[in-house]
Amino acid sequence: MSASAQAALLDVRVEAKHYAARTVLDHLSLRIAPGEIVSLVGPSGCGKSTLLRIVAGLDRQYHGEVRVNGVPQHGPSPRIGVIFQEPRLLPWLTVADNVGFEAGRHGGRDPRVAHLLAEVGLAGQQHALPKALSGGMAQRVAIARGLFSQPDLLLLDEPFSAVDAMTRMRLQALLLSVTRAHGTAALLVTHDLDEALYLSDRVLLMAAAPGRIDREYRVARPRPRDRRDPVLADLRVQVLERLDAFEAV
């Protein structure tokens, strides 16, 4: 369900974001409804990751406002979980303590940790150290950690780009499963159009110089989706044609 059809969970307004004399984002507005999955795609340097950092509360040097459930955000919030391109697990902590890190020392003993590890397919791995995990397993731990605070929104910055194709598809299916089970919305940055169209309710194409939302593509297909669906293929062509138009300018 789109953010326009109900009250927005996330409401972002960035009037301007500058790096020195360069305007990175300009007059950008974004709304996400509860439970909605939205992907950001666009050329390199258009400000996708910068926008994600602003929403996460990790970058306050901009003109504008971020609201979650109508409440202005002034920094990182437990209502927002963040999953990075790399798992960023602390190597000296067990899997369980990495997941429950937000709860402090011995956070791995929190009963939510065992439940989350089972949910991401890692039951029995709570005592393992990160060095014993494959890349896909480590990213599953990162997903569990992102869900630990029971956030309303997950932010994901190219979270599956470092794994092989089959693992990537399994992690995409896992993301759909956990967001549905928890009623969690998601904002995903990706360079993979197939991933964006497979996962998302809406795909937002950003343009660069300065960064802004150029087009919105609604993916009106029920889940689970067939990756070979001609509707997805047609949308992919539309997005690629618009990206090609950027290159021609």
LINFENLIN-V452663 format. One record per pair of residues at least 6 apart in sequence whose C-alpha atoms are under 7 Angstrom apart, sorted by the first residue. I is the first residue (numbers start at 1). J is the second residue. D is the distance in whole Angstrom. If there is no record, write none. Layout:
I & J & D
I & J & D
//
This chain:
1 & 33 & 7
1 & 36 & 6
2 & 32 & 7
2 & 33 & 6
2 & 36 & 7
3 & 31 & 6
3 & 32 & 5
3 & 33 & 4
6 & 33 & 7
7 & 33 & 7
8 & 31 & 6
8 & 32 & 6
8 & 33 & 5
8 & 34 & 7
8 & 69 & 7
9 & 32 & 6
9 & 33 & 5
9 & 34 & 5
9 & 68 & 5
9 & 69 & 5
10 & 31 & 5
10 & 32 & 5
10 & 33 & 7
10 & 67 & 6
10 & 68 & 5
10 & 69 & 6
11 & 30 & 6
11 & 31 & 5
11 & 32 & 7
11 & 66 & 6
11 & 67 & 5
11 & 68 & 7
12 & 29 & 6
12 & 30 & 5
12 & 31 & 6
12 & 65 & 6
12 & 66 & 5
12 & 67 & 6
13 & 28 & 6
13 & 29 & 5
13 & 30 & 7
13 & 64 & 5
13 & 65 & 5
13 & 66 & 6
14 & 26 & 7
14 & 27 & 6
14 & 28 & 5
14 & 29 & 6
14 & 63 & 6
14 & 64 & 4
14 & 65 & 6
15 & 26 & 5
15 & 27 & 4
15 & 28 & 6
15 & 63 & 5
15 & 64 & 5
16 & 23 & 7
16 & 25 & 5
16 & 26 & 5
16 & 27 & 6
16 & 62 & 6
16 & 63 & 5
17 & 23 & 6
17 & 24 & 5
17 & 25 & 5
17 & 26 & 7
17 & 62 & 5
17 & 63 & 6
18 & 24 & 5
23 & 210 & 6
24 & 47 & 6
24 & 209 & 7
24 & 210 & 5
24 & 211 & 6
25 & 47 & 6
25 & 210 & 5
25 & 211 & 4
25 & 212 & 6
26 & 210 & 6
26 & 211 & 6
26 & 212 & 6
27 & 212 & 7
28 & 212 & 5
28 & 213 & 6
34 & 184 & 7
34 & 185 & 6
35 & 183 & 5
35 & 184 & 5
35 & 185 & 4
36 & 185 & 5
36 & 186 & 6
36 & 201 & 6
37 & 185 & 6
37 & 186 & 5
37 & 187 & 6
37 & 200 & 5
37 & 201 & 5
37 & 202 & 7
38 & 186 & 6
38 & 187 & 5
38 & 188 & 6
38 & 200 & 5
38 & 201 & 6
38 & 202 & 5
38 & 203 & 6
39 & 187 & 6
39 & 188 & 5
39 & 189 & 6
39 & 190 & 7
39 & 196 & 6
39 & 200 & 6
39 & 202 & 7
39 & 203 & 5
39 & 204 & 6
40 & 48 & 7
40 & 188 & 6
40 & 189 & 5
40 & 190 & 6
40 & 203 & 6
40 & 204 & 5
40 & 205 & 6
40 & 206 & 7
41 & 189 & 6
41 & 190 & 6
41 & 191 & 6
41 & 204 & 6
41 & 205 & 5
41 & 206 & 6
42 & 205 & 5
42 & 206 & 5
42 & 207 & 6
43 & 207 & 7
45 & 208 & 7
46 & 206 & 6
46 & 207 & 6
46 & 208 & 4
46 & 209 & 7
46 & 210 & 7
46 & 211 & 5
47 & 211 & 5
48 & 189 & 6
49 & 157 & 7
49 & 189 & 7
52 & 155 & 7
53 & 59 & 6
54 & 60 & 6
55 & 66 & 6
56 & 76 & 6
56 & 80 & 7
57 & 74 & 6
57 & 75 & 4
57 & 76 & 4
58 & 75 & 6
58 & 76 & 6
65 & 72 & 7
66 & 72 & 6
66 & 73 & 6
67 & 73 & 6
78 & 149 & 6
78 & 151 & 6
79 & 151 & 4
79 & 152 & 5
79 & 153 & 7
80 & 151 & 5
80 & 152 & 6
80 & 153 & 5
80 & 154 & 6
81 & 146 & 5
81 & 147 & 6
81 & 151 & 6
81 & 153 & 6
81 & 154 & 5
81 & 155 & 6
82 & 146 & 6
82 & 154 & 6
82 & 155 & 5
82 & 156 & 6
83 & 142 & 6
83 & 143 & 7
83 & 146 & 6
83 & 155 & 6
83 & 156 & 5
83 & 157 & 7
83 & 159 & 6
84 & 156 & 6
84 & 157 & 5
84 & 158 & 7
84 & 159 & 6
85 & 157 & 6
85 & 158 & 5
85 & 159 & 4
85 & 160 & 7
85 & 161 & 7
86 & 159 & 7
87 & 138 & 6
87 & 139 & 5
87 & 142 & 5
89 & 98 & 6
89 & 130 & 7
90 & 98 & 7
91 & 129 & 7
91 & 130 & 6
91 & 131 & 7
93 & 129 & 6
94 & 126 & 7
94 & 127 & 5
94 & 128 & 5
94 & 129 & 5
94 & 130 & 7
95 & 125 & 7
95 & 126 & 5
95 & 127 & 6
95 & 128 & 6
95 & 129 & 6
95 & 130 & 7
95 & 141 & 7
96 & 108 & 4
96 & 113 & 6
96 & 126 & 5
96 & 127 & 7
97 & 106 & 6
97 & 107 & 5
97 & 108 & 4
98 & 145 & 7
99 & 108 & 7
99 & 113 & 6
99 & 141 & 7
99 & 144 & 6
99 & 145 & 4
99 & 148 & 7
100 & 107 & 4
100 & 108 & 5
100 & 110 & 7
100 & 113 & 6
100 & 145 & 7
100 & 148 & 7
101 & 107 & 6
116 & 144 & 6
117 & 123 & 5
117 & 144 & 6
120 & 140 & 6
120 & 144 & 7
120 & 174 & 7
130 & 138 & 7
135 & 163 & 6
136 & 163 & 6
136 & 167 & 6
151 & 184 & 7
152 & 184 & 5
152 & 185 & 6
153 & 184 & 6
153 & 185 & 5
153 & 186 & 5
154 & 184 & 7
154 & 185 & 6
154 & 186 & 5
154 & 187 & 6
155 & 186 & 6
155 & 187 & 5
155 & 188 & 6
156 & 187 & 6
156 & 188 & 5
156 & 189 & 6
157 & 188 & 6
157 & 189 & 5
157 & 190 & 7
158 & 189 & 5
158 & 190 & 5
160 & 168 & 6
179 & 185 & 7
190 & 196 & 7
193 & 236 & 7
196 & 203 & 7
197 & 203 & 7
197 & 219 & 7
197 & 232 & 6
198 & 225 & 7
198 & 227 & 7
200 & 219 & 7
201 & 218 & 6
201 & 219 & 5
202 & 216 & 7
202 & 217 & 6
202 & 218 & 5
202 & 219 & 6
203 & 216 & 6
203 & 217 & 5
203 & 218 & 6
204 & 213 & 7
204 & 215 & 6
204 & 216 & 5
204 & 217 & 6
205 & 213 & 6
205 & 214 & 6
205 & 215 & 5
205 & 216 & 6
206 & 212 & 5
206 & 213 & 5
206 & 214 & 5
207 & 213 & 6
207 & 214 & 6
//
